[in-house]
Amino acid sequence: MQTTEQRSHEQVLDDRKRFVSGGVSTPRLVVASADGARVTDVDGREFIDFAGGIGCQNTGHRFAPVVDAIHHQADLYLHQCFMVGVYEPYVETCRLLAELSPCAGTDQKSILVNSGAEANENAVKIARAATGRPAVIVFDNAFHGRTLLTMTMTSKVHPYKAGFGPFAPEVYRAPAPYPYRGVSSDDAIEGMKKVFKSEVDPQTVACVLLEPVQGEGGFVPMPPDFPARLAELCREHGILYVDDEVQSGVGRTGKMWAIEHYNGVEPDLLVSGKSIGGGLPLAAVTGRAELMDAVEPGGLGGTFGGNPLSCAAAVAVLEAVREPEFLEAAARLGERLRTRLEELAARHTGIGEVRGLGPMIAFELAERTPDRAKAIVDAAFERGLLLLACGLYGNVVRLLPALTISDDELEDGLGLLSDALTAAR
């Protein structure tokens, strides 16, 4: 293996094919470096990044406060395991999450883990311990992770569930609002009531999990009335409301948490992840103390959960994103993105809908096949723009630029997107 010079694109991909499981889907991109809103490959080609490691770079690649915090922490210690030795970065991250929590109650606590899937699974564990109930309700178009339980909760067979059964018991699915495809809030509420009649006794349901903007499901934002109506239905039956903000949180929608766009909604538990670690693995479950303390000591944890480096990065991220100026700039970015995407939709009849909250935005193609979305993503790549598709049918193109992207980089990226749309007709 070469160590003194950068290996070529072809060499790395050849070794990837030889040594890495084919079950991991990878693109042609071989990364050499990244900074801000740009990624450079091993051949020196530069890309504008509208993917962000699947929503993990809200503050941009190598965000200076994060890099500084990591360097400082690396000089002290890399790992302790919080269950062996308590360390301040873990506690400080939980303190900030408590201050920023949208959840009900004044006293907030958190647990830190490695990934969004792990956090969602722990949210279910906490809800079960707090309520003494076993069942979980999730929604159409949901994505909650790839572990056995969260894979069961996820609403897409290929590639996430095919061949991996049997699945976890006591998981039930209700319809989610999807106005563009004809499913209203009324339909979704009636559908959940039907689940209570036909599938599961609501008195046995521990929690419901809902993404305020369904990410992998197609960047489908919940209608303005739905979260409050869902919360009311949960209260009626003593069910806990879990707000999955793994992708939509940490400023992604122009607010710290997407649920803050919905008036009067205070979830019982918040699940965060992805961008919270500034590029390092970290996720969390946050909620009022009585719920978070319902699990007996030792019932929650993990060897690397809340790693000191990740926590140091998270403190820097949360301190930066909470600033009003940061969130105001993110909201303005969302307005610019929507304006430009609506202009593109007016020129390209294949675009059925532009939707999202703030700068968490996408467009759905009218045709329910992945072919054109894939062609757009490929054409964008050829022109130097990183994009991702999503949606149950793979026909949604999502934009996840760094919230710190410059005006010039944004315009360049949108110009490349326009060119890709024309090329993929």
C-alpha positions as a Python dict, from the first residue, in 0.01 Angstrom:
ca = {
    (1, 'M'): (0, 0, 0),
    (2, 'Q'): (129, 347, -90),
    (3, 'T'): (193, 572, 207),
    (4, 'T'): (402, 860, 70),
    (5, 'E'): (170, 978, -205),
    (6, 'Q'): (-202, 996, -272),
    (7, 'R'): (-340, 678, -426),
    (8, 'S'): (-542, 714, -744),
    (9, 'H'): (-917, 694, -779),
    (10, 'E'): (-890, 361, -960),
    (11, 'Q'): (-656, 209, -700),
    (12, 'V'): (-884, 295, -412),
    (13, 'L'): (-1194, 166, -589),
    (14, 'D'): (-1017, -155, -688),
    (15, 'D'): (-926, -217, -324),
    (16, 'R'): (-1277, -121, -216),
    (17, 'K'): (-1414, -393, -445),
    (18, 'R'): (-1164, -644, -313),
    (19, 'F'): (-1184, -578, 61),
    (20, 'V'): (-1518, -408, 140),
    (21, 'S'): (-1851, -589, 152),
    (22, 'G'): (-2063, -549, -156),
    (23, 'G'): (-2357, -492, 78),
    (24, 'V'): (-2231, -137, 132),
    (25, 'S'): (-2349, 86, -152),
    (26, 'T'): (-2083, 335, -262),
    (27, 'P'): (-2053, 594, -540),
    (28, 'R'): (-1761, 675, -771),
    (29, 'L'): (-1641, 955, -545),
    (30, 'V'): (-1313, 893, -361),
    (31, 'V'): (-1260, 1176, -115),
    (32, 'A'): (-920, 1333, -49),
    (33, 'S'): (-1028, 1641, 149),
    (34, 'A'): (-1324, 1862, 229),
    (35, 'D'): (-1372, 2214, 356),
    (36, 'G'): (-1684, 2420, 412),
    (37, 'A'): (-1927, 2341, 130),
    (38, 'R'): (-1674, 2171, -97),
    (39, 'V'): (-1526, 1822, -136),
    (40, 'T'): (-1210, 1738, -333),
    (41, 'D'): (-1145, 1391, -471),
    (42, 'V'): (-813, 1207, -497),
    (43, 'D'): (-767, 1325, -855),
    (44, 'G'): (-796, 1689, -749),
    (45, 'R'): (-1147, 1743, -879),
    (46, 'E'): (-1361, 1975, -664),
    (47, 'F'): (-1732, 1930, -595),
    (48, 'I'): (-1992, 2157, -438),
    (49, 'D'): (-2152, 1947, -168),
    (50, 'F'): (-2532, 1942, -151),
    (51, 'A'): (-2527, 1604, 29),
    (52, 'G'): (-2330, 1673, 348),
    (53, 'G'): (-2257, 1311, 429),
    (54, 'I'): (-2636, 1258, 431),
    (55, 'G'): (-2718, 1559, 645),
    (56, 'C'): (-2421, 1538, 883),
    (57, 'Q'): (-2251, 1866, 787),
    (58, 'N'): (-2498, 2143, 873),
    (59, 'T'): (-2205, 2356, 990),
    (60, 'G'): (-1992, 2258, 690),
    (61, 'H'): (-1686, 2039, 654),
    (62, 'R'): (-1407, 2112, 902),
    (63, 'F'): (-1605, 2382, 1083),
    (64, 'A'): (-1326, 2572, 1260),
    (65, 'P'): (-1473, 2564, 1616),
    (66, 'V'): (-1526, 2189, 1580),
    (67, 'V'): (-1172, 2126, 1455),
    (68, 'D'): (-1029, 2334, 1739),
    (69, 'A'): (-1239, 2151, 1999),
    (70, 'I'): (-1133, 1811, 1864),
    (71, 'H'): (-765, 1907, 1866),
    (72, 'H'): (-792, 2028, 2225),
    (73, 'Q'): (-973, 1714, 2340),
    (74, 'A'): (-732, 1483, 2154),
    (75, 'D'): (-448, 1621, 2365),
    (76, 'L'): (-630, 1518, 2684),
    (77, 'Y'): (-782, 1174, 2621),
    (78, 'L'): (-962, 992, 2338),
    (79, 'H'): (-1180, 742, 2525),
    (80, 'Q'): (-1286, 667, 2879),
    (81, 'C'): (-1632, 505, 2856),
    (82, 'F'): (-1875, 715, 3055),
    (83, 'M'): (-1961, 411, 3267),
    (84, 'V'): (-1597, 378, 3377),
    (85, 'G'): (-1502, 743, 3420),
    (86, 'V'): (-1728, 1048, 3406),
    (87, 'Y'): (-1594, 1326, 3183),
    (88, 'E'): (-1702, 1684, 3133),
    (89, 'P'): (-1765, 1690, 2755),
    (90, 'Y'): (-2044, 1432, 2795),
    (91, 'V'): (-2205, 1628, 3077),
    (92, 'E'): (-2165, 1958, 2891),
    (93, 'T'): (-2332, 1818, 2579),
    (94, 'C'): (-2626, 1700, 2789),
    (95, 'R'): (-2645, 2041, 2957),
    (96, 'L'): (-2673, 2214, 2621),
    (97, 'L'): (-2932, 1965, 2499),
    (98, 'A'): (-3135, 2035, 2813),
    (99, 'E'): (-3119, 2410, 2752),
    (100, 'L'): (-3220, 2371, 2388),
    (101, 'S'): (-3477, 2093, 2432),
    (102, 'P'): (-3823, 2144, 2280),
    (103, 'C'): (-3964, 1867, 2499),
    (104, 'A'): (-4231, 1907, 2765),
    (105, 'G'): (-4115, 1972, 3121),
    (106, 'T'): (-3858, 2197, 3284),
    (107, 'D'): (-3603, 1936, 3397),
    (108, 'Q'): (-3443, 1773, 3093),
    (109, 'K'): (-3188, 1491, 3077),
    (110, 'S'): (-3015, 1307, 2793),
    (111, 'I'): (-2832, 990, 2703),
    (112, 'L'): (-2559, 1001, 2435),
    (113, 'V'): (-2502, 720, 2185),
    (114, 'N'): (-2329, 669, 1851),
    (115, 'S'): (-2597, 687, 1580),
    (116, 'G'): (-2952, 787, 1503),
    (117, 'A'): (-3060, 424, 1487),
    (118, 'E'): (-2913, 359, 1832),
    (119, 'A'): (-3082, 670, 1966),
    (120, 'N'): (-3422, 570, 1826),
    (121, 'E'): (-3385, 223, 1973),
    (122, 'N'): (-3301, 373, 2312),
    (123, 'A'): (-3598, 608, 2287),
    (124, 'V'): (-3822, 304, 2252),
    (125, 'K'): (-3649, 137, 2549),
    (126, 'I'): (-3704, 447, 2762),
    (127, 'A'): (-4068, 474, 2655),
    (128, 'R'): (-4130, 109, 2735),
    (129, 'A'): (-3967, 142, 3076),
    (130, 'A'): (-4158, 461, 3158),
    (131, 'T'): (-4501, 333, 3050),
    (132, 'G'): (-4476, -40, 3113),
    (133, 'R'): (-4618, -92, 2764),
    (134, 'P'): (-4464, -287, 2474),
    (135, 'A'): (-4607, -152, 2147),
    (136, 'V'): (-4466, 112, 1913),
    (137, 'I'): (-4643, 300, 1632),
    (138, 'V'): (-4455, 442, 1335),
    (139, 'F'): (-4567, 588, 1004),
    (140, 'D'): (-4563, 535, 631),
    (141, 'N'): (-4246, 672, 464),
    (142, 'A'): (-4055, 665, 794),
    (143, 'F'): (-3684, 600, 828),
    (144, 'H'): (-3558, 534, 1180),
    (145, 'G'): (-3246, 324, 1123),
    (146, 'R'): (-3099, -14, 1026),
    (147, 'T'): (-3080, -211, 1351),
    (148, 'L'): (-3333, -492, 1394),
    (149, 'L'): (-3585, -277, 1579),
    (150, 'T'): (-3534, 42, 1380),
    (151, 'M'): (-3522, -150, 1052),
    (152, 'T'): (-3862, -289, 1146),
    (153, 'M'): (-3978, 66, 1213),
    (154, 'T'): (-3844, 190, 879),
    (155, 'S'): (-4095, 196, 592),
    (156, 'K'): (-3899, 87, 287),
    (157, 'V'): (-3821, -268, 183),
    (158, 'H'): (-3537, -220, -66),
    (159, 'P'): (-3260, -182, 28),
    (160, 'Y'): (-3321, -158, 402),
    (161, 'K'): (-3533, -462, 490),
    (162, 'A'): (-3524, -715, 206),
    (163, 'G'): (-3384, -1049, 322),
    (164, 'F'): (-3332, -942, 684),
    (165, 'G'): (-3646, -1081, 851),
    (166, 'P'): (-3798, -1191, 1079),
    (167, 'F'): (-3856, -848, 1222),
    (168, 'A'): (-3911, -719, 1574),
    (169, 'P'): (-4260, -767, 1722),
    (170, 'E'): (-4501, -504, 1852),
    (171, 'V'): (-4430, -246, 1580),
    (172, 'Y'): (-4739, -108, 1405),
    (173, 'R'): (-4764, 132, 1111),
    (174, 'A'): (-5009, 415, 1052),
    (175, 'P'): (-5053, 637, 745),
    (176, 'A'): (-4858, 963, 743),
    (177, 'P'): (-4977, 1284, 581),
    (178, 'Y'): (-4848, 1324, 226),
    (179, 'P'): (-5052, 1606, 69),
    (180, 'Y'): (-4886, 1583, -273),
    (181, 'R'): (-4996, 1219, -299),
    (182, 'G'): (-5343, 1284, -159),
    (183, 'V'): (-5304, 1189, 209),
    (184, 'S'): (-5426, 1469, 438),
    (185, 'S'): (-5390, 1519, 812),
    (186, 'D'): (-5752, 1405, 849),
    (187, 'D'): (-5671, 1085, 659),
    (188, 'A'): (-5367, 1019, 877),
    (189, 'I'): (-5551, 1077, 1206),
    (190, 'E'): (-5838, 855, 1096),
    (191, 'G'): (-5584, 595, 984),
    (192, 'M'): (-5421, 594, 1326),
    (193, 'K'): (-5759, 555, 1495),
    (194, 'K'): (-5822, 260, 1265),
    (195, 'V'): (-5491, 105, 1375),
    (196, 'F'): (-5624, 128, 1732),
    (197, 'K'): (-5933, -64, 1622),
    (198, 'S'): (-5776, -322, 1393),
    (199, 'E'): (-5413, -372, 1498),
    (200, 'V'): (-5327, -275, 1856),
    (201, 'D'): (-5499, -165, 2176),
    (202, 'P'): (-5385, 194, 2240),
    (203, 'Q'): (-5353, 110, 2610),
    (204, 'T'): (-5060, -117, 2518),
    (205, 'V'): (-4877, 144, 2307),
    (206, 'A'): (-4565, 292, 2468),
    (207, 'C'): (-4486, 554, 2206),
    (208, 'V'): (-4524, 687, 1856),
    (209, 'L'): (-4221, 802, 1657),
    (210, 'L'): (-4254, 1070, 1391),
    (211, 'E'): (-4007, 1272, 1185),
    (212, 'P'): (-4142, 1629, 1148),
    (213, 'V'): (-3984, 1620, 803),
    (214, 'Q'): (-3961, 1264, 679),
    (215, 'G'): (-3607, 1238, 545),
    (216, 'E'): (-3539, 920, 353),
    (217, 'G'): (-3914, 902, 289),
    (218, 'G'): (-3891, 1201, 55),
    (219, 'F'): (-3842, 1520, 259),
    (220, 'V'): (-4212, 1527, 337),
    (221, 'P'): (-4286, 1795, 600),
    (222, 'M'): (-4580, 1732, 827),
    (223, 'P'): (-4875, 1967, 761),
    (224, 'P'): (-4902, 2252, 1013),
    (225, 'D'): (-5187, 2090, 1209),
    (226, 'F'): (-5070, 1730, 1222),
    (227, 'P'): (-4811, 1717, 1503),
    (228, 'A'): (-5047, 1894, 1746),
    (229, 'R'): (-5333, 1663, 1657),
    (230, 'L'): (-5106, 1362, 1694),
    (231, 'A'): (-4984, 1488, 2033),
    (232, 'E'): (-5343, 1531, 2148),
    (233, 'L'): (-5428, 1176, 2042),
    (234, 'C'): (-5122, 1048, 2227),
    (235, 'R'): (-5220, 1232, 2546),
    (236, 'E'): (-5569, 1087, 2525),
    (237, 'H'): (-5427, 735, 2544),
    (238, 'G'): (-5120, 791, 2762),
    (239, 'I'): (-4882, 735, 2470),
    (240, 'L'): (-4545, 909, 2457),
    (241, 'Y'): (-4463, 1126, 2153),
    (242, 'V'): (-4107, 1072, 2024),
    (243, 'D'): (-3979, 1342, 1789),
    (244, 'D'): (-3717, 1193, 1554),
    (245, 'E'): (-3494, 1484, 1449),
    (246, 'V'): (-3187, 1288, 1344),
    (247, 'Q'): (-3187, 1456, 1002),
    (248, 'S'): (-3414, 1756, 1057),
    (249, 'G'): (-3250, 1892, 1372),
    (250, 'V'): (-2951, 2113, 1458),
    (251, 'G'): (-3061, 2407, 1242),
    (252, 'R'): (-3142, 2206, 931),
    (253, 'T'): (-3484, 2369, 889),
    (254, 'G'): (-3385, 2719, 1003),
    (255, 'K'): (-3474, 2647, 1365),
    (256, 'M'): (-3277, 2445, 1617),
    (257, 'W'): (-3538, 2168, 1593),
    (258, 'A'): (-3795, 2125, 1316),
    (259, 'I'): (-4073, 2066, 1568),
    (260, 'E'): (-4037, 2434, 1663),
    (261, 'H'): (-4214, 2520, 1337),
    (262, 'Y'): (-4530, 2365, 1485),
    (263, 'N'): (-4703, 2581, 1744),
    (264, 'G'): (-4790, 2430, 2078),
    (265, 'V'): (-4621, 2094, 2027),
    (266, 'E'): (-4393, 1967, 2304),
    (267, 'P'): (-4281, 1609, 2240),
    (268, 'D'): (-4202, 1378, 2529),
    (269, 'L'): (-3870, 1262, 2386),
    (270, 'L'): (-3637, 1414, 2126),
    (271, 'V'): (-3399, 1203, 1917),
    (272, 'S'): (-3106, 1390, 1761),
    (273, 'G'): (-2801, 1283, 1563),
    (274, 'K'): (-2615, 1337, 1235),
    (275, 'S'): (-2501, 1703, 1239),
    (276, 'I'): (-2494, 1723, 1618),
    (277, 'G'): (-2140, 1577, 1612),
    (278, 'G'): (-2004, 1813, 1347),
    (279, 'G'): (-1885, 1514, 1142),
    (280, 'L'): (-1813, 1273, 1429),
    (281, 'P'): (-2049, 993, 1539),
    (282, 'L'): (-2293, 1113, 1802),
    (283, 'A'): (-2665, 1095, 1872),
    (284, 'A'): (-2885, 1158, 2172),
    (285, 'V'): (-3219, 1099, 2339),
    (286, 'T'): (-3346, 1395, 2541),
    (287, 'G'): (-3656, 1426, 2755),
    (288, 'R'): (-3797, 1520, 3090),
    (289, 'A'): (-3618, 1374, 3387),
    (290, 'E'): (-3899, 1146, 3505),
    (291, 'L'): (-3893, 962, 3172),
    (292, 'M'): (-3516, 952, 3130),
    (293, 'D'): (-3477, 822, 3488),
    (294, 'A'): (-3743, 551, 3447),
    (295, 'V'): (-3474, 306, 3336),
    (296, 'E'): (-3280, 148, 3620),
    (297, 'P'): (-2906, 229, 3643),
    (298, 'G'): (-2714, 20, 3392),
    (299, 'G'): (-3012, -21, 3163),
    (300, 'L'): (-2880, 240, 2919),
    (301, 'G'): (-2531, 287, 2784),
    (302, 'G'): (-2269, 159, 2543),
    (303, 'T'): (-1893, 141, 2520),
    (304, 'F'): (-1837, 436, 2286),
    (305, 'G'): (-2162, 629, 2337),
    (306, 'G'): (-2077, 993, 2395),
    (307, 'N'): (-1713, 957, 2297),
    (308, 'P'): (-1513, 1256, 2432),
    (309, 'L'): (-1405, 1376, 2086),
    (310, 'S'): (-1763, 1363, 1957),
    (311, 'C'): (-1890, 1545, 2264),
    (312, 'A'): (-1628, 1818, 2232),
    (313, 'A'): (-1738, 1865, 1871),
    (314, 'A'): (-2105, 1868, 1972),
    (315, 'V'): (-2051, 2143, 2227),
    (316, 'A'): (-1892, 2358, 1955),
    (317, 'V'): (-2177, 2281, 1713),
    (318, 'L'): (-2459, 2349, 1958),
    (319, 'E'): (-2302, 2671, 2081),
    (320, 'A'): (-2270, 2794, 1723),
    (321, 'V'): (-2609, 2686, 1590),
    (322, 'R'): (-2803, 2824, 1886),
    (323, 'E'): (-2692, 3178, 1799),
    (324, 'P'): (-2979, 3379, 1647),
    (325, 'E'): (-2756, 3500, 1364),
    (326, 'F'): (-2678, 3143, 1259),
    (327, 'L'): (-3043, 3038, 1253),
    (328, 'E'): (-3149, 3358, 1076),
    (329, 'A'): (-2891, 3293, 804),
    (330, 'A'): (-3016, 2934, 773),
    (331, 'A'): (-3373, 3058, 733),
    (332, 'R'): (-3264, 3301, 460),
    (333, 'L'): (-3083, 3015, 286),
    (334, 'G'): (-3406, 2818, 289),
    (335, 'E'): (-3593, 3105, 126),
    (336, 'R'): (-3334, 3135, -150),
    (337, 'L'): (-3336, 2762, -214),
    (338, 'R'): (-3714, 2750, -239),
    (339, 'T'): (-3728, 3046, -476),
    (340, 'R'): (-3469, 2894, -707),
    (341, 'L'): (-3619, 2546, -699),
    (342, 'E'): (-3964, 2683, -780),
    (343, 'E'): (-3811, 2867, -1075),
    (344, 'L'): (-3658, 2539, -1193),
    (345, 'A'): (-3991, 2360, -1143),
    (346, 'A'): (-4161, 2617, -1366),
    (347, 'R'): (-3916, 2532, -1645),
    (348, 'H'): (-3911, 2154, -1597),
    (349, 'T'): (-4253, 1995, -1618),
    (350, 'G'): (-4129, 1668, -1473),
    (351, 'I'): (-4096, 1829, -1129),
    (352, 'G'): (-4421, 1766, -946),
    (353, 'E'): (-4359, 1946, -617),
    (354, 'V'): (-4100, 2153, -436),
    (355, 'R'): (-4129, 2104, -60),
    (356, 'G'): (-3952, 2116, 272),
    (357, 'L'): (-3898, 2330, 578),
    (358, 'G'): (-3639, 2604, 544),
    (359, 'P'): (-3313, 2476, 394),
    (360, 'M'): (-3421, 2112, 433),
    (361, 'I'): (-3574, 2108, 86),
    (362, 'A'): (-3632, 1878, -209),
    (363, 'F'): (-3828, 1832, -527),
    (364, 'E'): (-4034, 1528, -617),
    (365, 'L'): (-4058, 1412, -975),
    (366, 'A'): (-4411, 1337, -1086),
    (367, 'E'): (-4324, 994, -1223),
    (368, 'R'): (-4296, 726, -954),
    (369, 'T'): (-3974, 564, -1073),
    (370, 'P'): (-3614, 623, -966),
    (371, 'D'): (-3480, 653, -1320),
    (372, 'R'): (-3487, 1028, -1377),
    (373, 'A'): (-3381, 1114, -1023),
    (374, 'K'): (-3080, 888, -1067),
    (375, 'A'): (-3005, 1052, -1402),
    (376, 'I'): (-3018, 1397, -1238),
    (377, 'V'): (-2786, 1287, -955),
    (378, 'D'): (-2544, 1133, -1209),
    (379, 'A'): (-2552, 1439, -1435),
    (380, 'A'): (-2489, 1664, -1135),
    (381, 'F'): (-2190, 1451, -1033),
    (382, 'E'): (-2041, 1480, -1380),
    (383, 'R'): (-2067, 1858, -1351),
    (384, 'G'): (-1918, 1878, -1001),
    (385, 'L'): (-2222, 1876, -771),
    (386, 'L'): (-2298, 1614, -506),
    (387, 'L'): (-2668, 1533, -473),
    (388, 'L'): (-2876, 1256, -316),
    (389, 'A'): (-3207, 1100, -412),
    (390, 'C'): (-3461, 970, -161),
    (391, 'G'): (-3828, 876, -130),
    (392, 'L'): (-4016, 548, -124),
    (393, 'Y'): (-3992, 533, -504),
    (394, 'G'): (-3649, 696, -529),
    (395, 'N'): (-3799, 986, -725),
    (396, 'V'): (-3713, 1275, -491),
    (397, 'V'): (-3395, 1484, -518),
    (398, 'R'): (-3297, 1646, -187),
    (399, 'L'): (-3068, 1937, -116),
    (400, 'L'): (-2858, 1939, 202),
    (401, 'P'): (-2599, 2216, 154),
    (402, 'A'): (-2397, 2336, 448),
    (403, 'L'): (-2585, 2609, 632),
    (404, 'T'): (-2258, 2803, 616),
    (405, 'I'): (-2234, 2790, 235),
    (406, 'S'): (-2129, 3116, 70),
    (407, 'D'): (-2358, 3300, -171),
    (408, 'D'): (-2121, 3230, -461),
    (409, 'E'): (-2100, 2859, -382),
    (410, 'L'): (-2477, 2837, -354),
    (411, 'E'): (-2525, 3005, -691),
    (412, 'D'): (-2264, 2782, -850),
    (413, 'G'): (-2431, 2474, -709),
    (414, 'L'): (-2777, 2577, -821),
    (415, 'G'): (-2642, 2652, -1167),
    (416, 'L'): (-2497, 2301, -1186),
    (417, 'L'): (-2832, 2160, -1069),
    (418, 'S'): (-3009, 2350, -1347),
    (419, 'D'): (-2765, 2208, -1602),
    (420, 'A'): (-2815, 1857, -1464),
    (421, 'L'): (-3193, 1886, -1491),
    (422, 'T'): (-3163, 1986, -1855),
    (423, 'A'): (-2918, 1706, -1931),
    (424, 'A'): (-3138, 1443, -1766),
    (425, 'R'): (-3454, 1522, -1961),
}
